[in-house]
Amino acid sequence: MKLIIIRHADPDYVIDSLTEKGWREAEFLSERIINMDVKEFYLSPLGRAKDTASVTLKKLNREGIVLPWLREFHAPVIDEYTGKERIPWDLLPGDWTKIEEYYDNNLWHTVPLMDRGHVYDEAKSVYKGLDELLKKHGYERDGRIYRAVNPNRDTIVLFCHFGVKCVILSHLLGISPVVLWHGFCAAPSSVTTLVTEERREGIASFRMSSFGDISHLYKAGEVPAFAARFCETYDNWEERHD
């Protein structure tokens, strides 16, 4: 089975939709997705993800299924230095990298900052939703692998968000989401693909074949959006620092 995870196109967070650029990105993305044989489309309930998917779905005359757990991961933490709320994937590298537990997929959530923010409770709801979805499509979680109850070569597509995508990947690949949140960057409208491998009959695992692919933008001559990134050099104050 192929699992394709798509981040929404360039967002207008104020109205929870897309910018003019975002609509162009959604159009270029759709030309890529409509050529796939997709079994089912699943959508975040948030506008920016639904709008991104709408271009593809309209061309295919298809509908997507909205799953509440695919909304952007919402578990704000309190910055220990400023006392202000911060999303857990915007921690400063000089701070979080000092804490060994953040690198451990079994311990990352025990760090007081995460524990106070109830981040693990939110993560577990994503894990639960994901496993229920995969079970529906023939793969049942068993420890760290999946039982191929009904092995298949179907393709399912999720339109969602960066934060929740990293939580999904952490569950499938056994990597701390803190490492994924801070070490990986998925540009708007990017495509991440995972494929099951059943090397022993009835036992499957997911392997990521591509992360954050934006080749559809390059093909169309569209410059990738800067959203999700921080300043490349500190002296560039036109790029996001905090």
VMD Tcl script that draws the C-alpha trace (Angstrom):
set ca {
  {0.00 0.00 0.00}
  {1.11 3.52 -0.72}
  {0.42 6.23 1.83}
  {0.77 9.75 0.43}
  {0.79 12.68 2.85}
  {0.35 16.15 1.38}
  {0.89 19.42 3.21}
  {-1.60 22.13 2.31}
  {-0.51 24.79 -0.19}
  {0.76 28.26 0.78}
  {-1.59 29.30 3.59}
  {-3.48 32.42 4.53}
  {-3.78 31.64 8.22}
  {-5.99 34.65 8.95}
  {-8.88 33.27 6.90}
  {-7.76 29.62 7.10}
  {-7.52 29.29 3.35}
  {-4.85 29.78 0.69}
  {-2.99 32.77 -0.65}
  {-3.11 33.56 -4.35}
  {0.18 31.69 -4.62}
  {-1.32 28.81 -2.66}
  {-4.12 28.39 -5.17}
  {-1.54 28.21 -7.95}
  {0.36 25.57 -5.98}
  {-2.85 23.58 -5.48}
  {-3.43 23.68 -9.25}
  {0.07 22.41 -10.05}
  {-0.26 19.74 -7.38}
  {-3.58 18.57 -8.80}
  {-2.01 17.89 -12.18}
  {0.29 15.47 -10.40}
  {-2.30 13.74 -8.23}
  {-5.02 13.23 -10.87}
  {-2.72 10.83 -12.69}
  {-2.62 8.51 -9.68}
  {-5.02 5.66 -9.06}
  {-6.18 6.76 -5.61}
  {-8.38 4.46 -3.54}
  {-9.46 7.13 -1.04}
  {-8.79 10.75 -0.14}
  {-8.75 11.88 3.49}
  {-8.80 15.51 4.58}
  {-8.06 17.65 7.59}
  {-11.15 19.60 8.69}
  {-9.23 22.90 8.40}
  {-9.90 25.18 5.46}
  {-6.38 25.43 4.08}
  {-6.11 21.65 3.69}
  {-9.64 21.23 2.34}
  {-9.10 24.04 -0.17}
  {-5.84 22.47 -1.35}
  {-7.60 19.15 -1.88}
  {-10.62 20.76 -3.54}
  {-8.76 21.47 -6.78}
  {-7.79 17.83 -7.22}
  {-11.15 16.47 -6.09}
  {-13.08 18.74 -8.44}
  {-11.07 17.54 -11.44}
  {-11.68 13.91 -10.48}
  {-15.30 14.47 -9.47}
  {-14.43 12.82 -6.18}
  {-15.10 13.60 -2.52}
  {-12.72 13.31 0.39}
  {-13.43 11.99 3.87}
  {-12.79 14.48 6.67}
  {-10.94 13.06 9.68}
  {-10.77 15.30 12.77}
  {-7.37 13.94 13.89}
  {-5.79 15.15 10.63}
  {-6.18 18.80 11.71}
  {-2.98 20.62 12.51}
  {-1.39 19.24 15.66}
  {-2.61 21.43 18.51}
  {-0.69 21.13 21.77}
  {0.94 24.47 22.60}
  {3.74 24.54 25.16}
  {4.92 27.40 27.34}
  {8.33 28.74 26.37}
  {10.49 28.49 29.49}
  {12.41 31.63 28.54}
  {9.62 33.98 27.42}
  {6.63 32.54 29.28}
  {4.63 32.68 26.05}
  {2.85 29.93 24.18}
  {4.81 28.27 21.42}
  {4.02 25.40 19.08}
  {6.23 22.41 19.95}
  {8.02 22.40 16.56}
  {9.35 25.94 16.89}
  {11.78 25.37 19.78}
  {15.20 26.96 19.44}
  {17.94 24.49 18.44}
  {20.27 25.77 21.15}
  {17.67 24.73 23.73}
  {16.05 21.45 22.68}
  {19.22 19.77 21.37}
  {20.70 19.76 24.89}
  {18.01 17.36 26.10}
  {18.76 13.72 25.30}
  {15.18 12.56 25.85}
  {14.02 14.53 22.82}
  {15.99 12.15 20.60}
  {14.26 9.06 22.04}
  {10.88 8.11 20.60}
  {9.94 6.52 23.93}
  {10.99 9.43 26.14}
  {10.52 12.71 24.22}
  {7.14 13.34 25.83}
  {8.50 12.94 29.38}
  {10.43 16.22 29.18}
  {8.62 18.66 31.54}
  {7.98 21.17 28.77}
  {6.11 18.57 26.74}
  {4.46 16.93 29.73}
  {2.95 20.20 30.93}
  {1.66 20.91 27.45}
  {-0.21 17.59 27.20}
  {1.58 16.99 23.89}
  {1.61 13.23 24.29}
  {-2.16 13.07 24.76}
  {-2.56 14.84 21.44}
  {0.01 12.56 19.81}
  {-1.79 9.45 21.05}
  {-5.03 10.65 19.46}
  {-3.18 10.90 16.14}
  {-1.63 7.45 16.59}
  {-5.07 6.00 17.35}
  {-6.71 7.66 14.35}
  {-3.93 6.56 12.04}
  {-4.03 2.94 13.20}
  {-7.81 2.83 12.79}
  {-7.45 4.15 9.25}
  {-4.74 1.66 8.32}
  {-6.77 -1.18 9.81}
  {-9.65 -0.15 7.57}
  {-7.29 -0.52 4.61}
  {-5.96 -3.92 5.62}
  {-3.02 -3.24 7.94}
  {-3.37 -3.83 11.67}
  {-0.83 -2.48 14.18}
  {1.04 -5.09 16.18}
  {3.80 -3.59 18.31}
  {6.08 -1.70 15.95}
  {4.95 -3.43 12.76}
  {1.66 -4.04 10.96}
  {-0.10 -7.32 10.28}
  {-0.98 -7.47 6.60}
  {-4.50 -8.76 7.16}
  {-5.53 -7.72 3.67}
  {-2.33 -6.83 1.82}
  {-2.88 -4.61 -1.19}
  {-1.33 -2.12 -3.57}
  {-3.90 0.62 -3.00}
  {-2.94 4.29 -2.75}
  {-4.50 6.52 -0.12}
  {-3.90 10.26 0.11}
  {-3.99 12.46 3.21}
  {-4.26 16.26 2.87}
  {-3.10 17.73 6.15}
  {-0.38 19.84 7.84}
  {3.30 19.81 8.72}
  {3.02 19.30 12.48}
  {0.62 16.38 12.33}
  {2.50 14.83 9.40}
  {5.62 14.55 11.57}
  {3.59 12.86 14.31}
  {2.26 10.38 11.75}
  {5.79 9.66 10.55}
  {7.06 9.25 14.11}
  {4.48 6.51 14.67}
  {5.21 4.71 11.41}
  {9.01 4.99 11.52}
  {9.77 4.98 15.24}
  {11.46 8.40 15.21}
  {10.92 11.06 17.85}
  {8.55 13.72 16.47}
  {10.77 16.39 18.03}
  {13.59 15.34 15.71}
  {11.22 15.30 12.74}
  {9.63 18.65 13.62}
  {12.98 20.41 13.88}
  {15.13 18.48 11.44}
  {12.78 18.21 8.47}
  {10.98 20.88 6.47}
  {8.00 20.19 4.24}
  {7.19 23.14 1.99}
  {3.57 24.00 1.23}
  {1.94 21.55 -1.23}
  {4.80 19.08 -0.77}
  {4.24 15.34 -1.16}
  {5.59 12.65 1.16}
  {5.28 9.00 0.14}
  {5.50 5.82 2.19}
  {5.15 2.29 0.87}
  {4.55 -0.95 2.75}
  {7.17 -3.68 2.57}
  {6.04 -7.25 3.28}
  {9.33 -9.15 3.32}
  {7.80 -11.91 5.41}
  {4.29 -12.97 4.57}
  {1.75 -11.20 6.72}
  {4.23 -8.79 8.33}
  {4.45 -5.27 6.92}
  {6.31 -2.10 7.73}
  {6.22 1.34 6.18}
  {9.25 2.76 4.40}
  {9.48 6.38 3.29}
  {10.49 6.71 -0.36}
  {10.30 10.51 -0.51}
  {9.79 13.42 1.87}
  {8.51 16.87 1.04}
  {8.73 16.45 -2.73}
  {7.88 19.66 -4.62}
  {8.85 18.59 -8.11}
  {5.41 19.68 -9.36}
  {6.32 23.25 -8.43}
  {9.69 23.11 -10.16}
  {8.04 21.63 -13.24}
  {5.65 24.59 -13.37}
  {8.37 27.16 -12.69}
  {6.77 28.07 -9.36}
  {9.14 29.15 -6.59}
  {8.52 27.18 -3.36}
  {6.93 29.12 -0.51}
  {9.09 30.02 2.47}
  {6.45 28.92 4.99}
  {7.79 26.47 7.61}
  {11.36 27.71 7.32}
  {13.44 30.09 9.41}
  {16.14 32.54 8.40}
  {19.01 30.99 6.47}
  {21.44 33.50 8.02}
  {20.81 35.57 11.14}
  {21.46 38.88 9.38}
  {18.52 38.40 7.01}
  {15.69 40.16 8.81}
  {13.29 39.64 5.93}
  {13.14 35.96 6.86}
  {11.48 34.55 9.99}
  {13.63 34.36 13.13}
  {11.21 33.45 15.93}
}
mol new
graphics top color blue
foreach p $ca { graphics top sphere $p radius 0.5 }
foreach p [lrange $ca 0 end-1] q [lrange $ca 1 end] { graphics top cylinder $p $q radius 0.2 }
display resetview
